[in-house]
């Protein structure tokens, strides 16, 4: 027993050193997720302050025109130039010094409100937003002209299950954490392919080493790496990008442990199925890419086309990221959804592990 | 006393009969070498002894134990250096040794092994930064960490430069000096001759000869090859004629001023030729007699050329 403990400690120590002395690990398991997080945060996670420069030209007298201008000022997102004539405004629009020009009608009673946009930007989200703003402003002008208040109004609020308002940055942070744990599980078994290729596995079998302890130590090193990832990414997300976390320790811990094991099992299966390092990396990359886009890491599962949804529903990462989000930003307890996440992950892990072991046995028998 | 007994083991891979009815026994304290060309079945034989391959037929007994019953015990008491130096590349020399030491019930101190394999100065170096010869020495060191009674070295010097090869030889000779049994495979005849107490030559999965290197060479005919170099071609041609009249000579070849003469009684042939040279006033510039080596034994037994 004491001998086993010593052996386990030495094996764990060796695996930790082999893991953290490998430059590839630092790049793919630490640097890459950090970069991914930073890039996505900068692109999507920043303050979504929309603003646009517009000019309002034409006759500003009359109730409707006044209402239009007032409403435009009230949006708070438009920088308005009022003293330009139409020609000057069009010129600035072409030079992109303006995002849009609103043209008021000549008559104060009837006519069209004009919206001029730069043709190059016609598909941009700014143009689309300006179109809808112009629509609202026109409605306001109509109200002023007719004096009829609308019976219905639209109030928009963003609601999330969390106590705090869920921000895109929280969504991204938890997604990248789940992705990086999944990836280190998938790619982490590269060491196993290597020790088989180099003959180290054979060498170990010639010693009285307990191969089960070797496996335990290997998984232990995986966990150490995942813990480093979680801490580092969370710190960067919270400190640099003001992401909010609402940890539910039990849920997070359970999902984290079962998920790490499940993806290690998947990596183990891939390593058992591939003879060379190249095929291992190829298969891992393929699996990881498919999961990255179909599991709701960056893209919400609901926007996927219908025929892809079933694929997403069997992916382990779909359940892992949902679980990590539950335990990390929604503060979910162990509710039915979380148990489902756990069960699916556990099933993936167990099936992968059994298949991998069978494959390994068959291979070493035919050695 | 035999520490290792291999009796009539055979192993086939598909239609390839890698090892056929191989039997031998190693004595305590000797260096026993299995030599043969690439693909002769050396590694397969060794792997059956090391418990990595199960023989199709025949039996292996290591230290009086069999793999079926005493695998764990055998592993505790043997040391192995496989052909590919299988090491933890991102651990240092010292860490590799300490890790392997933890696998055994008892082991020799790590510094002692580092001293033996002459890697004390490199103990804090990562394995991936070591040279081929240093890696090979470490691989041998890992095989020695448990103070084994038998150590198996599978082609320990293949691919090494002459200096690195000598370093490995030194280790093997040290092991013999302290009374370890060493089972070695090689395809270098010179190495087998230098290091071994006994040699077993295998070719195409079969043992073709087994004895001490000296006895094996002694079994060959007394025929030797004499090399002579004369002053010029004309002189060599004259000497060639003289050689052909000498009764012990079996074959003469001339290339320019050089002669290669095979003789069953080299001293008599040489006496005759030198007499001829001094009578006819020729000068002999170089003389040598080539000794027979294990290479000639291989050629004699298989009728094939030996290629390293």
Interface residues (C-beta under 8 A of the other chain):
Chain A: X3 X6 X7 X10 X11 X13 X14 X17 X18 X21 X22 X195 X198 X199 X200 X202 X203 X205 X206 X207 X208 X209 X367
Chain B: X50 X51 X52 X53 X72 X75 X76 X78 X80 X82 X83 X84 X86 X87 X88 X89 X90 X91 X95 X98 X99 X100 X102 X103 X104 X105 X126 X142
